[in-house]
Amino acid sequence: MNTVDPRASRFVHAGASPRIGVSFEFFPPKTAEMEETLWEAINRLAPLKPKFVSVTYGAGGSTRERTHATVKRILAETMLVPAAHLTCVGATCTEVDAVIHGYREAGVRHIVALRGDPLGGLGEPYAPHPGGYRHAADLVAGIKRIADIEVSVSAYPERHPDSPTVEADIDMLKAKVDAGASRAITQFFFENDLYFRYLDRVRARGIEVPIVPGILPVQNIKQTKSFAARCGTSVPDWLAERFDGLDHDPMTRKLIAAAVAAEQVIDLVDRGVTDFHFYTMNRADLVYAICHLLGLRPGLPVEEEEAGQSNPKPGPGAGALPLSTGEREKKVQGNV
């Protein structure tokens, strides 16, 4: 009788502790209404106990005050670990260093360090500030020089729009890791093979930090296509076709979006991935459903959790590394 190897995704619920780690990205609100939406999302997702939640930072520090305010409120009102985004575009080293000091004084212990988009927007030439950090690797080094803060950085399975090749991207990723980054979060993608091919190339360069896949649940296919075109991400025909004819059918659109995202993350789990970073767009419903599918459940009440502090769980950044293609093949063959 033929036997079928059990799929990893069938066992994400097994055991007392969740086998999957997640983190969530939010952006700072511009209006009171948007702030209400943001906090509805944060309060909905917080019980899932993400490793951290990141808050974006606009080009040239355009959302600096709103980012700082959002991070401070997360620290004050929740048990979440905030990771503040920080860019170096359009600012001097002194100005950026002041932001780093401000975050540290506020209690932030994790920064997502990014070069940032050109001041003229994506597609415009990038030029570092004459008195600023030249690129993200310099920024990482600057952060680590100032404080013992965990630093995450970006990674690009399909190449950053400003990079001539994927190899040039990997060169920059290595420079960021060598400067002190302990995790890379990928730009969103829709074809999982792109992620695993990229992972193989990264591992071949000796880069061993976690490469956490960034997942974007498709809230609106037209907006997703526009965003993807600006950041160099491909949108496969099969994905667009799944949303055909649903422009005026939001309920069915949401069901299709959930199915598409579920299909992607389940395949990643079955291929060895244990950590995910979700681009929430400040909306909780799809992300919460996907996390439920991955085995995450709301945490214990505070009094029960305090009783279990003698056996603390790993802190932010813990988790297994995704397997490279060679490692996955060995695992299937029973060699590891």
N, C-alpha and C positions, 0 to 999 in steps of 0.2 A: 504494500500500500504506500502511495506517495505521501510524504509528510511536507508540511508547509512551515517554514520558519515563522515563529510568532512575530508580529509587527510591534515595534516599540511603542507605537501610539496606543496600542490596546492596554498598556500597562501604566499609563501616566497617572492613574488613580491609585495604584497599589502602594501600600505602606503608609506610615503615619505622616511622613513629610512629603510635600510635593516634589516631583522629580524635575519639574520645569521651573526655570527662573524667568521673570519678566521685568521689564522696565517700561516706563511710559513717557512720551514727550508731549509737552503742552506749550502753547505760546501765550505771551502776556496779553491780556485783553485791552482793547482800545476804549470801550464804553462800559457803562454800568451794566447794560444788558449782556454784553459779552462776558463780563466778569461773573455774572450770575451763572451763565452757561458753563464757564470754566470750572467754577466751584461745584456745580452739580456733577460734572465729570470727575473731578478729583475725589469728591466724597463717595461717588459710586465705585470708583476703582481702588480707593485706598484700602478697603478691607481685604483685597487680594494680596496685600503685602508685597508690593514690587520691591526689587532690590534698590531701586532709586527712581526718581521722577526728574526729568530734565525740563528746563524752561529756556526757550530760545531767546536769542539776542539779535536785534535787528542790525542791518548793515550800518557800519559807522557808529554803532552804539545808539541807533535811533530809538530803541526801546529800552535803553539802559535803566531808566528810573522805574519803568513798569516791570521789567524783569526783576530788578532788585526788590521791588515791593512784593511781587508774587512769591519770590523765594523766601523772603522774610515771613510772609504770612504762612507759608507751608511749614516753616520751622516753628512758628509760634502756635499754630492751631492743629497740627497733625503730628503723627509719629513717623511720617515719611522722611526719607533721606533725599533732599533736593540736590540736583546736579545743575549748577548754573552754567549756561552757555556763555562763552566769551570769544569774541573775535578781535583781530588786530588790525583790520582794515580801517583806514582813515583816522588813525590815532597815533600819538607818540607813545614810546615805551613808558614814559612817566605817567601818562593818562591811563594806559592799560594797567600798569602796576598799581595805580590808585584803586582801580576797580577790584583787583585781586586782594589787596589789603582790606577793602570794604567787605568783600565776601567773607574773608577769613574772620574779620571782627564780628560779622553777623552770625557766624557759626557754620558757614558752608565748608564742607570738607571734601567736595567733589566738584570738579569743573570739566565741562566738555569744551575742549580747546579747538577752535576752528579758525581758518584764515579769514573767512567771510567773503561775501559776494562783492564784486566791484561796486564802488559808489554809484556808478551809472546803471547798475543792474546787470543781471546775467546776460552774457553775450558781449559786454563791453570789456575792453582790455583791463587787466588788473595791474595796478602799480602800487607797490608798498609805500607807506608814508615815509618821507625822507628821514624822520626821526623815530620811526616805529619798528616793530618786529617785522622781519621780511616775509615770514610765512609761518605756518602752524607749528613747525618743528622748533623755530625760535621761540614761539609763544609758550610751548610746552616747557622748554628749558627755563624761560622766565618765571613761569608759575612755580616750578620745582625749586628754583633758586630762592623764591620768597617764602614759600611755606610747604610743609609736608602735606600736600593736598593730593588726593587721587585725581588722575587726569585720564579722561577718555578722549578719543579722537575719531575722526571720520575715515571711512574706507569706501572705495568705489569699484564694485564688481564690473561696471561697464565703462569705467574711465571718467575722471572728472572732466567737465567740458573744456577746461583750460590746459589739460595735459595732452601731450602729443601721442602718448601710448599708455597702455595699462602698466607697462614696465616702469614708466616714469612715475606713475602713481604709486607703485609698490616701493620705488626708491624713496619717495616722500614718506610713505607709511613707515618704512624702516627708520628713517631719520627721526620721526616723531616718537617711535618706540625707544630708540636709542637715547632720546632726550628725556624719557621718563614716563611716557604713556603706558598704561597698564591694560587698556582695552580699546578695541576699535569697533565702532558701530557703522554698519554699512548704510549707504544710500538705499532706498527701497528698490526692489526689483520684483519681477513677476515670473521669471523663468528660473526655477531653482538650480538648473544646471549652470547658469551663469555664476551663481554664488559658489558652487563647489569647484568649478574650474578656477575661479579666482582664489579660493582657499588653497587649492593645490599649489598655485604659483607663489602665494604668500608663504606657505610652509616651506617650499623649496628654497626660499630666500633666508630661511632660518628665523622667521618671525613667529614666535610661539604664543603671543598674547591672544586672549579670546577675540575672535572675529564674530561679533554678534550680528545676526541678520536683522536689518531694519524692515519692518512689515507695515505697509500702508493699506489698511482696509479701504476699498474704493467706495467713498461716499457718493461721488458724482463722477461719472466716466469722462465727461467733457472737461471738468476741472483737472482731473487726474492727467489727462492727455496733455493739457497745457502746461501743467507743472512739470511733467516728465520731460517734455520737449526742452524746457529751460534748464533742467539739471542733468540732461544726458541719459535719461533712463528710457529704455524701449518699452512700448506698450504693444504686446503681441496682438495679432489680428483676432485670435480666438477669444481674448479677453474682451475686446471691444464688441465682438459679435454677441457675447452673452448678454450685453445690455441693450442690444438693438430693440427698438420699438418700445422702450420703457421710459422715455423722456417724461411722460405724464402719468407714470405709475410708480410713485415713490415706495409703496408698500412692497411690490414685487422686486423693485430695484434693491431694496434693503435685504430681501431674502437671497437674491442672487449674490450680492456683495458678501454676505455672511458665508455662503457656500464656496465662493471663490477663495476667500481668505482661509477658510477651514481646510480646503483642499491643499493650499500651499503649506500651511504650518504642519499639517499631519504628515505630508511628504517629507518635510524637513526633519521632523521628529523621527520618522522611520529611517532616516539616513544619518542619524547620530547627533542632531542638534538638540541642545537642552536649554538654551537661553535665547530670548527674543526681546527685541526693542520695538515697541509699537508707536507709530506716529498717529496719535489719537485725533488730531485736528480739533481738540477740545470737545470731542464727542465720545461718550462712554459706551453706548449700547452695543455696537459691533465688537469693540475690543473686549468688553466684559463677556460677551457670548463666546468669543474665540478662546479666551482664558478659561472659561468654564469647560469648554471642550478639551482643553489641555490639562485638565485635572485640578485647576486652582479653585479654591473655595474660600469664602470669607473667613477671616481669622477668628480665633477664639475671643470671647469676652475678655476684657482687661484683667479681671481677677484670676481667670483661669490661666492666662498667659504668664502673669507674674509668678504663679505657682510653679510654672515650668521653666523658670529662668536658670535652673541648675543644669539644664541641657540646652544651651543656646544654639541656635542655628547659625550657619556660616553667614558672615556679614556681606556687604555689598562687594560684588566682584567675584564671589566664589562661583564655582560651576565648572562642569566638564567642558573641554574643548571639542568642537565639532571634529568629526573624523575626516581625514583627507580621503581621496578616492582609493589610494592604496590601502589605507587602514580599514576602510569600509569593506573592501574586497576580502581582506584577511579575516575580518570579523565574520563575514558570511561563510567563509570556509572553515570557521571554527578554530582559527589559529591564534586568536587573541581573546 
